[in-house]
Amino acid sequence: MRPRHAYDDVRRAQEFRAYVAGAGGRLLHTATLLTAEPRDANPRARRLLTLALARTYACWDRLHGEDPYDHTRRCLMARFAVNAHRYSGRLPFRLRPAGPLAGLSPQERLVLVMRLHEGIGEERTAALLGLPAERVRAVQNRAMSVVLRPAPEPAPLTDRAGTVPS
């Protein structure tokens, strides 16, 4: 193993900074979709992304031609899948999921984001998640039915007597 030189560290840091400048926005959007946080208030998504980027930076020199975006995305998805209980359940009201994916379970959000937002194929999604392709298809179909369900009709406005004004 050769010793690292300061030049190598500087080059590595510059390459990584350029990568984050180019891919950071899309990766943050992906993380925000996974956590179902509002776009302007997404601390859990930012933390998720930071951890995935740290992991990518740690093995930057070992990527050897592998797409760093794909590597970071895999880290992001894996960390989300492992810690999914943190992104649902008993959260304080201010941290509860919001937006179109808020009504989905973490697994449903993960499958939808992987398949529709990131464009990962069904077989590859199944392999990355360790699920059969049929299960991925079933989760995606169930999630799509929730997302596409029409919003309930608002109750008609009534006056104090309980009648609908004309």
Secondary structure as GFF3:
##gff-version 3
##sequence-region A 1 166
A	DSSP	alpha_helix	6	35	.	.	.	ID=ss1
A	DSSP	alpha_helix	43	58	.	.	.	ID=ss2
A	DSSP	three_ten_helix	60	62	.	.	.	ID=ss3
A	DSSP	alpha_helix	68	82	.	.	.	ID=ss4
A	DSSP	three_ten_helix	84	87	.	.	.	ID=ss5
A	DSSP	three_ten_helix	93	95	.	.	.	ID=ss6
A	DSSP	alpha_helix	106	112	.	.	.	ID=ss7
A	DSSP	pi_helix	113	117	.	.	.	ID=ss8
A	DSSP	alpha_helix	122	129	.	.	.	ID=ss9
A	DSSP	alpha_helix	133	147	.	.	.	ID=ss10
###
